Amino acid sequence: MIEHFKVITITHHVIDVAEIEDYIIRHEEEGDLVKKLQLIKDELEIDEMSYLSTCNRVSYMIYTHKEVDLDFINRFFDLVNPSLHLEDSSKLSNLVSVYEGLEAIQNVFEVACSVDSLVVGEREIFRQFREAINFARQNELASDNFRLIEKAAVETAKKVYSNTRIGEKPLSIAALAMDSLLQYQPSKDSKVIFVGAGETNSLMAKFFLKHEFTNFTVFNRSNHRGETLANAIGAQNLPLAALGTSGLDFDIMVVCTASTNPIITAEIYEKLIGEDHGKKIIIDLSVPANVSKAVVEQFPVEYIEIESLKSLAEKNLAFRRQEIGLAKAVISQQVNAFKALYQQRKLARALADLPTEIKSLKERVKSEVFKDRIEMLDEPAKMLISDILDYFEKKSISIPMKTAKKAFDLD
Ligand SMILES: NC(=O)c1ccc[n+]([C@@H]2O[C@H](COP(=O)([O-])OP(=O)(O)OC[C@H]3O[C@@H](n4cnc5c(N)ncnc54)[C@H](OP(=O)(O)O)[C@@H]3O)[C@@H](O)[C@H]2O)c1
């Protein structure tokens, strides 16, 4: 029954994201998670179950005939996190959203397509959603119903992303920084230096590689991280202290460290450029800025800084949000398509048993119901009866199969 699909979820819409962790399943290893999910499944008579935990939601998709009322939810979260002390169940009922039947399917599609996310249109959630379902199926927590919903979600996401602009316009600071840089149309031979070799600069480096830049140098405080980034992009690795003594000319400088003091001071910058007074491009993604104001004021530079990128990100997010209505319309159509698909699947499952049932009926006719009367016949008559029953068996299987396939468009 399609009503057996249910979603129990707590999201950023109702709770501070930091508090969501009370409603996730804590575990050391995957094996522990499987055991805990299996326990919940057994205790609460759930047929299929998947578990999705992201930074802004926890979502339990279940397939069960049981009514998901307040008592069910209490028992559910008591098993999820026994240290929750759920004596005040009204708190839980305010936090938890429950969706059933087509509304559950709608919610699953909206989550998978990132329509309901904090960062609308981010595709990472879709990967997490598929991973959650695959994890459940691999560990026998879910089977055919969830396979069907995953297949439908893949198709829905394709439609949403190709028929709306919900995934357009970058939001990540690194992607926006690269877009801003490309507006200056720098040559692919530009000499690029990275100051800092953390996560953000490593991501920036990937964008440079993608856009076919090749000439890199990395400056970093620790040798270890500097070397990792330098090796990944075929760059020279130098210590931060070498800035200003390296005599290295450059065209683009990408600065991003967690230092709270400027690293590129006017003094260091002057040494770094030496006699070269050509215009440079500086990208500074650090918070607080790592390039001192004096550099921007005293030297010929194009300066790409994080505040303007952040406001661009907000504008882009607002653009994506405008597409939500359109995306929901696509999803509604897909929910209706899923309903038809689910009914077809149910029928296909029912028909799968038909041949065995008809065969056993035929055997019963011969060996029980008409046994005595058949035994009274001579051999040619017995053979005729057997042939007639075989013929009837085939027709009894093929006629309803053909009719159902035609009516429900089954493969
Ligand atoms: N607001 C945003 O959206 C946004 C986005 C991207 C980045 N950021 C900012 O970017 C900065 C770095 O982020 P991340 O993700 O790349 O961090 P990360 O992965 O932790 O890397 C930190 C980097 O900074 C270096 N570093 C730390 N303290 C330093 C110091 N006192 N002097 C010199 N180098 C130092 C580290 O060098 P070692 O290898 O020696 O430790 C490493 O290269 C942060 O300020 C962050 O706030 C903000």
The ligand as a Gaussian input file, in Angstrom:
#p B3LYP/6-31G(d) Opt

LIG

0 1
 N       33.223000      32.374000       4.974000
 C       33.448000      31.483000       4.076000
 O       32.533000      31.108000       3.351000
 C       34.821000      30.937000       3.872000
 C       35.039000      30.091000       2.834000
 C       36.294000      29.647000       2.638000
 C       37.330000      30.011000       3.508000
 N       37.099000      30.823000       4.543000
 C       38.221000      31.212000       5.440000
 O       39.421000      30.717000       4.910000
 C       40.358000      30.431000       5.932000
 C       40.983000      29.067000       5.764000
 O       40.001000      28.103000       5.584000
 P       40.366000      26.607000       5.213000
 O       39.054000      25.939000       5.080000
 O       41.300000      26.542000       4.072000
 O       41.095000      26.134000       6.558000
 P       42.044000      24.901000       6.833000
 O       41.776000      23.773000       5.921000
 O       41.978000      24.665000       8.287000
 O       43.506000      25.460000       6.483000
 C       44.076000      26.470000       7.213000
 C       45.267000      26.991000       6.491000
 O       45.693000      28.149000       7.162000
 C       47.048000      27.954000       7.596000
 N       47.220000      28.650000       8.849000
 C       46.501000      28.510000       9.969000
 N       46.906000      29.355000      10.913000
 C       47.928000      30.065000      10.380000
 C       48.761000      31.091000      10.862000
 N       48.614000      31.598000      12.084000
 N       49.711000      31.592000      10.036000
 C       49.834000      31.097000       8.808000
 N       49.089000      30.100000       8.278000
 C       48.143000      29.606000       9.066000
 C       47.206000      26.453000       7.685000
 O       48.562000      26.120000       7.583000
 P       49.179000      24.789000       8.265000
 O       49.137000      23.746000       7.213000
 O       50.506000      25.180000       8.652000
 O       48.291000      24.461000       9.441000
 C       46.435000      26.016000       6.447000
 O       47.162000      26.218000       5.272000
 C       39.587000      30.642000       7.202000
 O       39.888000      31.936000       7.653000
 C       38.144000      30.588000       6.793000
 O       37.349000      31.328000       7.636000
 C       35.838000      31.294000       4.742000

